[in-house]
C-alpha cells in the first residue's frame, strides 16, 4: 500500500504546484508551446461548488472512495499488483487535488489546452490514467 500513498501524495503535490504556477504566470496571459499545447488559466466553476453542503458531500464521496479502495486491496479482491496500487494512488491523488480546489477556490483550476479538447489539468489526467492502471491490472 506504500505505492499508493507515495504515488498519491506525489501527484497531489505536483498538481497543486502546477496550479499555483499557472495562477502566478498564466492567469492573464496564455503561454503557447508549439502548435498543439497552450497553457491558459480557466476556472472550472460549477454552481454546485458554491454550496457548502455539496462541497461536504464531495469530501464524503472522496473519503468513501479511499475507504473502499483500502477494503478492496486488503480483501485481496482488487488492486494487488504494484501497477494497480500506483494507479490507485494516482486516481485518489488526482481526486484530492481537484477536491482541494473546490474546497479552497470554489472552482477547479484547469490549464492544459489542446485546442480540440476541453481544458483540463494534471489531476484529471491522473484520475483517468490511474483508474486505467488500477482497474486494468489484475495481478
N, CA, C and O atoms as a DFTB+ gen file, in Angstrom:
556 C
 N C O
     1  1       0.827      -1.201       0.000
     2  2       0.000       0.000       0.000
     3  2       0.867       1.260       0.000
     4  3       0.369       2.360      -0.238
     5  1       2.154       1.098       0.264
     6  2       3.066       2.244       0.247
     7  2       3.127       2.890      -1.130
     8  3       3.284       4.105      -1.247
     9  1       3.000       2.065      -2.181
    10  2       2.999       2.592      -3.542
    11  2       1.843       3.562      -3.742
    12  3       1.990       4.595      -4.397
    13  1       0.697       3.220      -3.173
    14  2      -0.491       4.053      -3.305
    15  2      -0.288       5.400      -2.620
    16  3      -0.593       6.449      -3.187
    17  1       0.225       5.359      -1.409
    18  2       0.441       6.594      -0.654
    19  2       1.472       7.470      -1.361
    20  3       1.260       8.672      -1.522
    21  1       2.590       6.871      -1.783
    22  2       3.646       7.656      -2.431
    23  2       3.172       8.268      -3.743
    24  3       3.393       9.453      -3.993
    25  1       2.517       7.462      -4.586
    26  2       2.069       7.997      -5.877
    27  2       0.972       9.042      -5.679
    28  3       0.950      10.051      -6.383
    29  1       0.069       8.814      -4.735
    30  2      -0.997       9.775      -4.479
    31  2      -0.477      11.095      -3.939
    32  3      -0.897      12.160      -4.391
    33  1       0.427      11.035      -2.984
    34  2       0.974      12.264      -2.406
    35  2       1.846      13.005      -3.420
    36  3       1.814      14.234      -3.487
    37  1       2.619      12.264      -4.204
    38  2       3.453      12.895      -5.232
    39  2       2.592      13.613      -6.261
    40  3       2.884      14.742      -6.653
    41  1       1.529      12.943      -6.693
    42  2       0.639      13.561      -7.672
    43  2      -0.052      14.780      -7.085
    44  3      -0.153      15.810      -7.751
    45  1      -0.523      14.682      -5.863
    46  2      -1.181      15.814      -5.215
    47  2      -0.236      17.010      -5.140
    48  3      -0.639      18.138      -5.427
    49  1       1.010      16.771      -4.759
    50  2       1.997      17.853      -4.699
    51  2       2.212      18.464      -6.082
    52  3       2.175      19.686      -6.229
    53  1       2.437      17.629      -7.094
    54  2       2.676      18.115      -8.453
    55  2       1.464      18.871      -8.998
    56  3       1.614      19.907      -9.647
    57  1       0.277      18.355      -8.734
    58  2      -0.951      19.008      -9.188
    59  2      -1.087      20.391      -8.565
    60  3      -1.325      21.367      -9.276
    61  1      -0.942      20.485      -7.267
    62  2      -1.109      21.774      -6.596
    63  2       0.000      22.751      -6.987
    64  3      -0.253      23.946      -7.138
    65  1       1.215      22.254      -7.149
    66  2       2.321      23.108      -7.597
    67  2       2.037      23.659      -8.992
    68  3       2.227      24.850      -9.240
    69  1       1.581      22.796      -9.904
    70  2       1.320      23.247     -11.276
    71  2       0.199      24.278     -11.310
    72  3       0.271      25.237     -12.078
    73  1      -0.821      24.102     -10.503
    74  2      -1.931      25.052     -10.471
    75  2      -1.483      26.402      -9.907
    76  3      -1.905      27.451     -10.393
    77  1      -0.639      26.373      -8.894
    78  2      -0.110      27.634      -8.352
    79  2       0.762      28.342      -9.379
    80  3       0.707      29.564      -9.514
    81  1       1.567      27.569     -10.104
    82  2       2.423      28.158     -11.134
    83  2       1.572      28.804     -12.228
    84  3       1.892      29.896     -12.698
    85  1       0.505      28.145     -12.628
    86  2      -0.384      28.702     -13.648
    87  2      -1.047      29.975     -13.139
    88  3      -1.143      30.958     -13.874
    89  1      -1.500      29.969     -11.903
    90  2      -2.128      31.170     -11.347
    91  2      -1.128      32.324     -11.274
    92  3      -1.505      33.482     -11.456
    93  1       0.128      32.021     -11.012
    94  2       1.143      33.074     -10.903
    95  2       1.624      33.569     -12.265
    96  3       1.880      34.761     -12.432
    97  1       1.749      32.663     -13.241
    98  2       2.385      33.015     -14.513
    99  2       1.449      33.141     -15.704
   100  3       1.749      33.876     -16.645
   101  1       0.333      32.448     -15.683
   102  2      -0.518      32.422     -16.882
   103  2      -1.962      32.818     -16.596
   104  3      -2.850      32.538     -17.400
   105  1      -2.200      33.456     -15.478
   106  2      -3.576      33.835     -15.145
   107  2      -4.145      34.807     -16.164
   108  3      -5.302      34.678     -16.566
   109  1      -3.343      35.778     -16.586
   110  2      -3.840      36.813     -17.500
   111  2      -3.302      36.691     -18.920
   112  3      -3.734      37.425     -19.808
   113  1      -2.376      35.785     -19.141
   114  2      -1.817      35.647     -20.485
   115  2      -1.482      34.181     -20.757
   116  3      -0.691      33.585     -20.026
   117  1      -2.070      33.600     -21.789
   118  2      -1.767      32.208     -22.143
   119  2      -0.313      32.060     -22.583
   120  3       0.300      33.014     -23.062
   121  1       0.222      30.872     -22.417
   122  2       1.584      30.549     -22.834
   123  2       1.481      29.449     -23.891
   124  3       0.932      28.380     -23.626
   125  1       2.005      29.710     -25.078
   126  2       1.915      28.775     -26.194
   127  2       3.170      27.906     -26.253
   128  3       4.283      28.425     -26.177
   129  1       3.002      26.599     -26.385
   130  2       4.090      25.649     -26.577
   131  2       3.858      24.930     -27.904
   132  3       3.212      23.883     -27.945
   133  1       4.376      25.487     -28.964
   134  2       4.189      24.887     -30.272
   135  2       2.758      25.036     -30.753
   136  3       1.971      25.789     -30.178
   137  1       2.428      24.310     -31.815
   138  2       1.098      24.466     -32.409
   139  2      -0.008      23.714     -31.663
   140  3      -1.188      23.945     -31.926
   141  1       0.352      22.823     -30.743
   142  2      -0.651      21.948     -30.136
   143  2      -1.014      22.321     -28.710
   144  3      -2.185      22.256     -28.338
   145  1      -0.046      22.703     -27.915
   146  2      -0.273      22.889     -26.481
   147  2      -0.231      24.361     -26.085
   148  3       0.680      25.103     -26.453
   149  1      -1.235      24.751     -25.332
   150  2      -1.269      26.099     -24.780
   151  2      -1.641      25.976     -23.305
   152  3      -2.540      25.216     -22.942
   153  1      -0.944      26.728     -22.462
   154  2      -1.252      26.788     -21.041
   155  2      -2.065      28.059     -20.822
   156  3      -1.574      29.167     -21.037
   157  1      -3.296      27.888     -20.397
   158  2      -4.133      29.053     -20.119
   159  2      -5.052      28.733     -18.952
   160  3      -5.613      27.642     -18.852
   161  1      -5.184      29.694     -18.095
   162  2      -5.988      29.537     -16.895
   163  2      -7.473      29.581     -17.228
   164  3      -7.956      30.496     -17.894
   165  1      -8.178      28.569     -16.747
   166  2      -9.634      28.524     -16.856
   167  2     -10.161      28.062     -15.496
   168  3      -9.760      27.014     -14.989
   169  1     -11.047      28.843     -14.924
   170  2     -11.675      28.449     -13.660
   171  2     -12.890      27.592     -13.984
   172  3     -13.877      28.077     -14.537
   173  1     -12.804      26.313     -13.633
   174  2     -13.930      25.406     -13.846
   175  2     -14.966      25.618     -12.752
   176  3     -14.966      24.919     -11.739
   177  1     -15.839      26.577     -12.963
   178  2     -16.848      26.917     -11.952
   179  2     -18.160      26.193     -12.261
   180  3     -18.660      26.201     -13.386
   181  1     -18.668      25.593     -11.253
   182  2     -19.986      24.972     -11.337
   183  2     -20.786      25.492     -10.149
   184  3     -20.239      25.718      -9.070
   185  1     -22.050      25.675     -10.353
   186  2     -22.899      26.223      -9.294
   187  2     -22.823      25.373      -8.021
   188  3     -22.890      25.897      -6.909
   189  1     -22.685      24.071      -8.199
   190  2     -22.664      23.163      -7.050
   191  2     -21.463      23.430      -6.132
   192  3     -21.544      23.181      -4.929
   193  1     -20.366      23.928      -6.680
   194  2     -19.164      24.161      -5.882
   195  2     -19.353      25.282      -4.863
   196  3     -18.580      25.368      -3.909
   197  1     -20.340      26.130      -5.032
   198  2     -20.587      27.225      -4.102
   199  2     -21.359      26.766      -2.868
   200  3     -21.357      27.449      -1.844
   201  1     -22.007      25.635      -2.960
   202  2     -22.827      25.126      -1.858
   203  2     -21.958      24.409      -0.829
   204  3     -21.213      23.490      -1.168
   205  1     -22.060      24.834       0.430
   206  2     -21.299      24.171       1.488
   207  2     -21.710      22.708       1.636
   208  3     -20.862      21.843       1.856
   209  1     -22.987      22.434       1.517
   210  2     -23.478      21.059       1.648
   211  2     -22.937      20.183       0.520
   212  3     -22.526      19.047       0.757
   213  1     -22.937      20.704      -0.692
   214  2     -22.428      19.931      -1.828
   215  2     -20.931      19.694      -1.686
   216  3     -20.446      18.609      -2.005
   217  1     -20.200      20.683      -1.216
   218  2     -18.759      20.509      -1.014
   219  2     -18.493      19.475       0.067
   220  3     -17.541      18.703      -0.039
   221  1     -19.318      19.449       1.104
   222  2     -19.185      18.429       2.144
   223  2     -19.468      17.042       1.566
   224  3     -18.791      16.074       1.912
   225  1     -20.464      16.947       0.691
   226  2     -20.761      15.658       0.051
   227  2     -19.628      15.199      -0.860
   228  3     -19.330      14.006      -0.925
   229  1     -18.993      16.136      -1.565
   230  2     -17.839      15.779      -2.395
   231  2     -16.702      15.237      -1.540
   232  3     -16.051      14.262      -1.916
   233  1     -16.462      15.861      -0.398
   234  2     -15.436      15.374       0.526
   235  2     -15.794      13.982       1.035
   236  3     -14.934      13.105       1.103
   237  1     -17.040      13.781       1.386
   238  2     -17.507      12.477       1.852
   239  2     -17.358      11.420       0.756
   240  3     -16.978      10.285       1.042
   241  1     -17.653      11.780      -0.486
   242  2     -17.501      10.844      -1.603
   243  2     -16.038      10.452      -1.784
   244  3     -15.742       9.281      -2.023
   245  1     -15.114      11.417      -1.673
   246  2     -13.691      11.104      -1.816
   247  2     -13.238      10.204      -0.670
   248  3     -12.515       9.235      -0.902
   249  1     -13.649      10.504       0.558
   250  2     -13.280       9.654       1.699
   251  2     -13.857       8.250       1.553
   252  3     -13.204       7.271       1.913
   253  1     -15.075       8.144       1.027
   254  2     -15.689       6.832       0.787
   255  2     -14.890       6.040      -0.243
   256  3     -14.680       4.838      -0.083
   257  1     -14.448       6.716      -1.297
   258  2     -13.625       6.046      -2.315
   259  2     -12.325       5.550      -1.701
   260  3     -11.877       4.448      -2.019
   261  1     -11.717       6.336      -0.832
   262  2     -10.485       5.943      -0.159
   263  2     -10.705       4.711       0.705
   264  3      -9.910       3.772       0.658
   265  1     -11.766       4.703       1.488
   266  2     -12.069       3.555       2.348
   267  2     -12.367       2.314       1.503
   268  3     -11.878       1.227       1.808
   269  1     -13.161       2.469       0.451
   270  2     -13.485       1.325      -0.421
   271  2     -12.231       0.743      -1.068
   272  3     -12.069      -0.475      -1.136
   273  1     -11.352       1.612      -1.539
   274  2     -10.108       1.136      -2.154
   275  2      -9.277       0.369      -1.140
   276  3      -8.715      -0.677      -1.463
   277  1      -9.195       0.872       0.069
   278  2      -8.435       0.200       1.125
   279  2      -9.032      -1.171       1.434
   280  3      -8.301      -2.154       1.550
   281  1     -10.353      -1.240       1.566
   282  2     -11.025      -2.508       1.869
   283  2     -10.825      -3.504       0.725
   284  3     -10.537      -4.675       0.974
   285  1     -10.975      -3.052      -0.528
   286  2     -10.788      -3.944      -1.666
   287  2      -9.354      -4.460      -1.752
   288  3      -9.132      -5.629      -2.070
   289  1      -8.398      -3.608      -1.476
   290  2      -6.994      -4.046      -1.506
   291  2      -6.720      -5.039      -0.390
   292  3      -6.086      -6.067      -0.626
   293  1      -7.176      -4.758       0.804
   294  2      -6.937      -5.643       1.955
   295  2      -7.665      -6.981       1.813
   296  3      -7.179      -8.002       2.299
   297  1      -8.817      -6.986       1.156
   298  2      -9.576      -8.227       0.994
   299  2      -8.939      -9.158      -0.032
   300  3      -9.249     -10.349      -0.075
   301  1      -8.054      -8.614      -0.850
   302  2      -7.427      -9.421      -1.894
   303  2      -8.238      -9.487      -3.164
   304  3      -7.849     -10.170      -4.112
   305  1      -9.363      -8.788      -3.203
   306  2     -10.233      -8.846      -4.373
   307  2      -9.705      -7.991      -5.528
   308  3      -9.849      -8.378      -6.688
   309  1      -9.105      -6.851      -5.239
   310  2      -8.622      -5.925      -6.265
   311  2      -7.318      -5.280      -5.813
   312  3      -6.934      -5.340      -4.645
   313  1      -6.660      -4.666      -6.775
   314  2      -5.500      -3.811      -6.523
   315  2      -4.356      -4.553      -5.819
   316  3      -3.828      -4.080      -4.813
   317  1      -3.984      -5.707      -6.353
   318  2      -2.950      -6.493      -5.707
   319  2      -1.542      -6.244      -6.259
   320  3      -0.563      -6.432      -5.537
   321  1      -1.425      -5.836      -7.493
   322  2      -0.107      -5.617      -8.080
   323  2       0.403      -4.208      -7.838
   324  3      -0.366      -3.303      -7.513
   325  1       1.703      -4.034      -8.001
   326  2       2.319      -2.721      -7.810
   327  2       1.741      -1.679      -8.772
   328  3       1.500      -0.538      -8.378
   329  1       1.520      -2.067     -10.020
   330  2       0.980      -1.133     -11.013
   331  2      -0.427      -0.696     -10.609
   332  3      -0.763       0.483     -10.713
   333  1      -1.243      -1.632     -10.151
   334  2      -2.601      -1.292      -9.718
   335  2      -2.562      -0.345      -8.523
   336  3      -3.366       0.583      -8.444
   337  1      -1.646      -0.569      -7.604
   338  2      -1.552       0.290      -6.419
   339  2      -1.073       1.694      -6.776
   340  3      -1.549       2.677      -6.208
   341  1      -0.135       1.789      -7.714
   342  2       0.317       3.107      -8.174
   343  2      -0.839       3.823      -8.869
   344  3      -1.072       5.006      -8.624
   345  1      -1.564       3.112      -9.737
   346  2      -2.714       3.695     -10.421
   347  2      -3.777       4.171      -9.447
   348  3      -4.358       5.242      -9.623
   349  1      -4.027       3.379      -8.429
   350  2      -4.992       3.756      -7.409
   351  2      -4.553       5.042      -6.704
   352  3      -5.367       5.934      -6.465
   353  1      -3.278       5.129      -6.377
   354  2      -2.755       6.337      -5.741
   355  2      -2.884       7.555      -6.639
   356  3      -3.240       8.638      -6.175
   357  1      -2.596       7.382      -7.927
   358  2      -2.725       8.497      -8.865
   359  2      -4.174       8.985      -8.949
   360  3      -4.436      10.188      -8.931
   361  1      -5.106       8.041      -9.040
   362  2      -6.526       8.417      -9.131
   363  2      -6.990       9.124      -7.858
   364  3      -7.678      10.143      -7.931
   365  1      -6.621       8.592      -6.702
   366  2      -7.024       9.226      -5.446
   367  2      -6.334      10.571      -5.250
   368  3      -6.947      11.517      -4.757
   369  1      -5.058      10.660      -5.636
   370  2      -4.341      11.936      -5.544
   371  2      -4.921      12.975      -6.477
   372  3      -5.030      14.144      -6.107
   373  1      -5.298      12.571      -7.688
   374  2      -5.943      13.493      -8.621
   375  2      -7.284      13.973      -8.096
   376  3      -7.615      15.155      -8.196
   377  1      -8.045      13.056      -7.540
   378  2      -9.324      13.442      -6.941
   379  2      -9.129      14.404      -5.784
   380  3      -9.890      15.358      -5.623
   381  1      -8.108      14.150      -4.983
   382  2      -7.818      15.047      -3.859
   383  2      -7.391      16.426      -4.348
   384  3      -7.750      17.434      -3.739
   385  1      -6.634      16.482      -5.432
   386  2      -6.210      17.771      -5.978
   387  2      -7.376      18.612      -6.442
   388  3      -7.448      19.803      -6.138
   389  1      -8.285      18.007      -7.173
   390  2      -9.467      18.759      -7.628
   391  2     -10.389      19.094      -6.459
   392  3     -11.001      20.162      -6.436
   393  1     -10.488      18.186      -5.493
   394  2     -11.305      18.453      -4.318
   395  2     -10.744      19.630      -3.515
   396  3     -11.506      20.466      -3.030
   397  1      -9.433      19.698      -3.373
   398  2      -8.820      20.840      -2.684
   399  2      -9.155      22.151      -3.385
   400  3      -9.433      23.157      -2.733
   401  1      -9.129      22.136      -4.707
   402  2      -9.514      23.336      -5.468
   403  2     -10.942      23.755      -5.124
   404  3     -11.205      24.928      -4.860
   405  1     -11.850      22.798      -5.129
   406  2     -13.253      23.100      -4.855
   407  2     -13.413      23.634      -3.430
   408  3     -14.160      24.585      -3.202
   409  1     -12.717      23.026      -2.483
   410  2     -12.839      23.465      -1.093
   411  2     -12.221      24.843      -0.871
   412  3     -12.746      25.637      -0.090
   413  1     -11.112      25.133      -1.550
   414  2     -10.426      26.415      -1.344
   415  2     -10.931      27.535      -2.239
   416  3     -11.131      28.656      -1.772
   417  1     -11.142      27.246      -3.526
   418  2     -11.450      28.289      -4.506
   419  2     -12.894      28.269      -4.999
   420  3     -13.345      29.193      -5.676
   421  1     -13.614      27.199      -4.648
   422  2     -14.977      27.000      -5.166
   423  2     -15.000      26.893      -6.691
   424  3     -15.995      27.206      -7.344
   425  1     -13.883      26.446      -7.225
   426  2     -13.751      26.160      -8.657
   427  2     -12.556      25.229      -8.813
   428  3     -11.798      25.011      -7.868
   429  1     -12.399      24.690      -9.997
   430  2     -11.245      23.835     -10.289
   431  2     -10.360      24.576     -11.278
   432  3     -10.838      25.088     -12.291
   433  1      -9.081      24.630     -10.981
   434  2      -8.119      25.308     -11.846
   435  2      -7.751      24.363     -12.990
   436  3      -7.101      23.340     -12.770
   437  1      -8.162      24.702     -14.195
   438  2      -7.802      23.958     -15.400
   439  2      -6.855      24.819     -16.214
   440  3      -6.942      26.046     -16.188
   441  1      -5.927      24.159     -16.956
   442  2      -4.945      24.970     -17.678
   443  2      -4.323      24.309     -18.901
   444  3      -3.633      24.994     -19.656
   445  1      -4.524      23.051     -19.132
   446  2      -3.943      22.388     -20.302
   447  2      -4.946      22.481     -21.444
   448  3      -6.024      21.890     -21.386
   449  1      -4.583      23.228     -22.482
   450  2      -5.482      23.486     -23.604
   451  2      -4.867      22.913     -24.878
   452  3      -3.849      23.405     -25.363
   453  1      -5.491      21.880     -25.407
   454  2      -5.024      21.269     -26.652
   455  2      -5.743      21.842     -27.871
   456  3      -5.404      21.522     -29.010
   457  1      -6.729      22.682     -27.623
   458  2      -7.465      23.312     -28.709
   459  2      -8.650      22.503     -29.190
   460  3      -9.669      23.084     -29.562
   461  1      -8.555      21.210     -29.196
   462  2      -9.625      20.362     -29.707
   463  2     -10.325      19.576     -28.587
   464  3     -11.213      18.769     -28.860
   465  1      -9.932      19.807     -27.349
   466  2     -10.483      19.105     -26.199
   467  2     -10.761      20.130     -25.108
   468  3     -10.076      21.151     -25.054
   469  1     -11.733      19.900     -24.242
   470  2     -11.938      20.862     -23.148
   471  2     -10.666      21.021     -22.302
   472  3      -9.895      20.073     -22.148
   473  1     -10.460      22.199     -21.769
   474  2      -9.285      22.493     -20.954
   475  2      -9.333      21.626     -19.693
   476  3     -10.395      21.457     -19.093
   477  1      -8.176      21.074     -19.291
   478  2      -8.106      20.157     -18.158
   479  2      -6.843      20.421     -17.359
   480  3      -6.111      21.365     -17.654
   481  1      -6.574      19.594     -16.345
   482  2      -5.392      19.754     -15.503
   483  2      -4.726      18.409     -15.238
   484  3      -5.210      17.373     -15.695
   485  1      -3.619      18.423     -14.503
   486  2      -2.893      17.184     -14.222
   487  2      -3.713      16.209     -13.385
   488  3      -3.602      14.995     -13.557
   489  1      -4.530      16.733     -12.484
   490  2      -5.373      15.860     -11.665
   491  2      -6.328      15.050     -12.535
   492  3      -6.557      13.867     -12.283
   493  1      -6.882      15.693     -13.558
   494  2      -7.794      14.988     -14.467
   495  2      -7.075      13.846     -15.181
   496  3      -7.612      12.746     -15.310
   497  1      -5.866      14.119     -15.639
   498  2      -5.065      13.085     -16.314
   499  2      -4.784      11.929     -15.353
   500  3      -4.876      10.760     -15.727
   501  1      -4.440      12.274     -14.107
   502  2      -4.121      11.243     -13.115
   503  2      -5.345      10.404     -12.755
   504  3      -5.232       9.195     -12.553
   505  1      -6.497      11.030     -12.675
   506  2      -7.713      10.278     -12.349
   507  2      -7.994       9.240     -13.436
   508  3      -8.195       8.062     -13.140
   509  1      -8.008       9.678     -14.679
   510  2      -8.308       8.759     -15.787
   511  2      -7.195       7.722     -15.959
   512  3      -7.459       6.520     -16.009
   513  1      -5.952       8.197     -16.048
   514  2      -4.829       7.275     -16.227
   515  2      -4.684       6.319     -15.053
   516  3      -4.424       5.131     -15.244
   517  1      -4.852       6.835     -13.837
   518  2      -4.749       5.986     -12.649
   519  2      -5.807       4.912     -12.610
   520  3      -5.518       3.767     -12.263
   521  1      -7.039       5.265     -12.964
   522  2      -8.104       4.259     -12.986
   523  2      -7.848       3.197     -14.047
   524  3      -8.123       2.017     -13.829
   525  1      -7.325       3.614     -15.189
   526  2      -6.985       2.638     -16.242
   527  2      -5.934       1.662     -15.713
   528  3      -6.054       0.452     -15.902
   529  1      -4.907       2.191     -15.052
   530  2      -3.863       1.328     -14.491
   531  2      -4.428       0.431     -13.384
   532  3      -4.172      -0.773     -13.364
   533  1      -5.190       1.017     -12.473
   534  2      -5.699       0.274     -11.321
   535  2      -6.680      -0.822     -11.716
   536  3      -6.604      -1.945     -11.217
   537  1      -7.588      -0.493     -12.605
   538  2      -8.615      -1.462     -12.986
   539  2      -8.160      -2.407     -14.088
   540  3      -8.716      -3.494     -14.247
   541  1      -7.144      -1.993     -14.854
   542  2      -6.652      -2.819     -15.946
   543  2      -5.608      -3.831     -15.506
   544  3      -5.267      -4.744     -16.259
   545  1      -5.111      -3.679     -14.319
   546  2      -4.062      -4.572     -13.801
   547  2      -4.647      -5.479     -12.733
   548  3      -4.999      -5.019     -11.646
   549  1      -4.749      -6.746     -13.034
   550  2      -5.363      -7.694     -12.084
   551  2      -4.323      -8.459     -11.268
   552  3      -4.662      -9.051     -10.244
   553  1      -3.068      -8.457     -11.702
   554  2      -2.072      -9.273     -10.981
   555  2      -1.423      -8.490      -9.881
   556  3      -0.564      -9.016      -9.173
